[in-house]
Amino acid sequence: MSIKVNNITKVYGEQRALDNVSFEVGSTEIVGFLGPNGAGKSTMMKILTCFIPQTSGTASVCGFDIAEQSLEVRKMVGYLPEHNPLYLDMYVKEYLEFIAGLHQVKNVKQRISEMIETTGLQVEQKKKIGALSKGYRQRVGLAQALIHDPKVLILDEPTTGLDPNQLAEIRNLIIEVGKQKTVLFSTHIMQEVEAVCDRVIIVNKGQIVANDSTEALQKTQIEENKYFITVEFDKKTSVNILKNIQHVYDAKNVKDNVWLLEVHSEKDIRPDVFQFAVKNSLAVLTLNKEEQKLEDIFKQLTKK
């Protein structure tokens, strides 16, 4: 395992930011670390990157203990903090050369050139960092996190401030990096998680409330005996008629003759919907049982 966390607790005064947190992240696995603001995400990342100590518990990165072997851990980790601290008066290449020097990178010029190409900084590489847009500053932050070729990449909200095109590019970059490295990153964008992550860890009030693949989480029945069906008929019908179907609690007209049915039952009522259509001289054009959205699952798990 690239990352092992065992019963990590972090206390600030009377506030327990992390409470007995344990998880593992495997080699070349991309894991989304999710939670509402103040849940403990950034605290966990700062502990794993040796910026702050834990109150209790143990953790290791690539087999190195974060407390006893912090220098070795830092060699293994590339870290992009949430607020991405940069030297704004330095030029892009100058800054990357400085970071490469700190990591004692060999073939500095070649490595800087590779990072500029990888992160799409070619057009802006001769500018001062202070003159860059928020999106390009994030790219510089990613370049510095990758420049020493770490085995583990820890990214705290790496796509903050990016436009849709930049967002797609950074997503693709994370996917490519994840083929060779372990990636742990936090975000509030659920579509990003669904597109990028192999697995999701959700924390709330300092505790893990979910740890599973995105597919498995979407199949989780958070609210028992409740699901949705989308059905399209060939002609108009009404809410009152549709609510005559057994177990249909509510019906919402999405568009034209497309309806979203809220079902309160363990039973799959799609055969009943089809029989209902036949009895009411309706033809069913489409009929699908909806998977829960990751965003809905996140809300349910973190509001408890």
N, C-alpha and C positions, 0 to 999 in steps of 0.2 A: 504493500500500500504506500502511496506517495504521501498521504496525510493521515495521521492517526490522532484523534482527539479523545481523551479519556477523562470524563467527569470534571471538565473545566468549569470553574466558578470564578467570576470576577465581581468584586464588591467595591463600590465607591461610597465611602461613608456608610449610610444606611440603605443605599440603593444597590440591589443585586442585579447587575446588568446581564450576567450569565449565571445560570443556575444548573450545575451538574450536567453540562452538555457533552455528549459523546457522539462521534460519527467518524467514518472513514471515507477517503476518496482514493480510488484506484488510479493506476498509471494510465495515461491518455484518456481519462474520463473528464467530461465537461459537466460540472455540477453548478446549478443555480442556487444561490444562497439568498433566500427570500424572507421578507418580514416587513411589518409596518415600521415607520420611523420610531426609533427608540427601542427596537426589539432586541438589539445586541449584535447586529450583523457586523458593523464596523469595528466594534470592540473585539469580536472573534478574529477578524482579519488582522487587526493590529497585534494581537497576541501571537498569531501564527507567523507573522513577519518580524517578531521580536522587537516591536516598537514599545510595547508595554508588557509587564509581567502579569501572569494570572495570579489570583488569590490562592487557588488550590487546584489540584488536578494536574495531569500531564498531557503533553502533546509532542509529536515528532513530525518532521518533514524529511522525506527520503531517508528515514532511519536515524536522523539527528535530533536529539532532544532540544526543544526550544529554549530551555533554561540553562542546560549544561553545555550545549554546543551551538550557541547562537550565531557565531561567526560562520560556521559551516552551513547553518540553515539559510543565512542571508545569501550565501553563494548559490544556493539551490533555487532561490525564489526571485521572481520578478514581480514587483508590486506597483500597482497604480492606485494611490489613495483617492478617496472621494473628491477632495478639493484640489487634487493635482497641483501640488506646489512646484513652481518653475521659476527660474531666474529670468525675469522678463527682459533684462538688459542684454542678455546673451543672444547670439545668433543661433539658429537651429543646429547647424553643424558644430559650432563651438560648444554648445551645451552637451550634445551627444558625445563629443570627444572628451569632455570633462567627466561625464558619467562612465564612459568606457575606461578612462584612466583610474577611476575609483575601483572599478572591478578588475583592473589589470588585464584588460582584454588584449589579446594578440591580434595582429593585422587590423589595427584600429580603422584605417581609412576604408578598407574593404568592408568591414562590419558596419560602419556608418552608412556606406553606400547601400548595403543590403537592407538596412532598417528603413532608410528613406524610401526605397522602392516598395518594401513590404507594407509600410503604413501610408503610402500615397502622399508623401511630403515633397515630391520632386519640384512642384511649382513654387513652393514656399520655403525651400531649403536655404535660401540666401537672405531671408528676412530675420529681423529680431523677433524673439518669441512674443514680446509685448505688442507687436504689430499684427499678430495672428488672430483669426477668429476663434471662438470657443471650440469649434469643431476641430480645427487644426491644432490647437493646444492639446486637445485630447489625444490626437495622433502622436504628438511629440511625447506625451506621457506614456503611450503604448510603446513607442520606440525605445525610450529609456528603460522600460520594464523588460524589454526583450533583448537588449543589446549584448548582454553577457551570456545569452543562450541558456537561460535557466530551465530546470526540469519542471518547475511548478510555477504557474502564473496565477497571481491573486489580484483580481480587479474589482474595485469598489465603485459600482455604477459607472462603467467605462463609456457608456453611450449618452451620458447626460449632455444636453446642449447640441446634439448632432441633428442635422436635417435628414429627411427620409433617405436621400441618396447616400449620405455619409453613414447613416445607421445600417443600411444594407451592406456597405463595404466593410464596416467594422465587424458585423455579424459574420460575414464570410471569412474575415481574417481570424476571428476566434475559432471558427470551425476548422480552418486549416491548421492553426496552431495546436488545436486539440488532438490532431492526428498523431502528434509527436510528444505533446506535453500534457501534464495535468492542469486543468483550468478550473478555478473556483471563482465565481463572480456573482456580485449582487446587482439587482436591478429591480425597478418597479414596473417594467414593461413586460406584461405577460406574453405578448406575441413573440417577444425576443426569446423568452424562456422556451416556448413551444418550438421555436425554429432552431434553437442552438443546443439545448441541454439534453444530456443523456438521463440525468436524474435531478430531482429537486429536493432541497432541504428547506423547510419552512420553520422559522423561529417566531415565537410570540412571547413577549414578557420574559425573555432570557431562557426559554425552554423550547426544545424541538417538538413541534406538533405534527410534522409529517416528514418522511424521508423515503421517497420512492421515485420510480420513473414517471415521466409526465403522462405516459399512456395509462399506467396503473392508477395514478391519481384521478385522471379524468373519468375512470370507471368506478371510482369510489362513490358510494351512495352516502353523501354527507347528511342529507335530510332523508330519513327512512321513508320508504313507500311513496316517493315523489319523483316524477320524471316528466319529460316533455316529448311531445310528438309533433312533427311538422307534416301537415297533409295538404295537398292541393287537389281541389275538385275541378270538374269541367264547367261548373256553373255556380251561381250564388247560393249561399245558404245563410243561416243566422246563428248567433250565439245561443239563443234559447233552444234551437233544434239540436245543436251539437252537444249541449249539456245534458241531453237526454241519453247520451251514450253512458253506460254504466262506468263509474270511476273517473269520468271527466269532471274535474272540479271547476275549470274555467277554460274559456276559449278566446283567443285574441286574433283579430283579422290583421295579418302582417301586410299583405298587399293583394289586390285583385281577389282571387279565390283561394289564396294560401292562408292556412290557419295554423296557429300554435296552440296545441292542446296541453293543458296542465293536468296531469294524471296523478291521482292519489291511490296507489295500489301497488302491490308486489307483482301483480299479473301483467304480462305484456298484452295490451288491449288492441294491438294493431289488427288482428283478425276481426275483432268486434267493430272496429272502425270501418273495415271493408264491408262487413255484413250490413252495417248501418247505411253505407252508401248505396248498396244494392236495393235495400228496402225503400230508400228515399229517391230512387231514380237518379243517383249521382254516380259519375265515373271518377275513380281515384287515379289521378295522373302521377302523383308522387306520394310516398308515405315513408317517413324516416323517424326512428327513435333518436333523439338528440343526445349526444355526449355532453356532459357537463363541461363548461368552460373552466379553464384553470383559474381565471379571475374570480369566478363564483366560488370555487373551492377555497381559494385564498381568503376571500371575505368571510366565509363560514368558519374557517379554522382560526382566524385571527381576531374574530369579534367575541369569542368565548371568554 
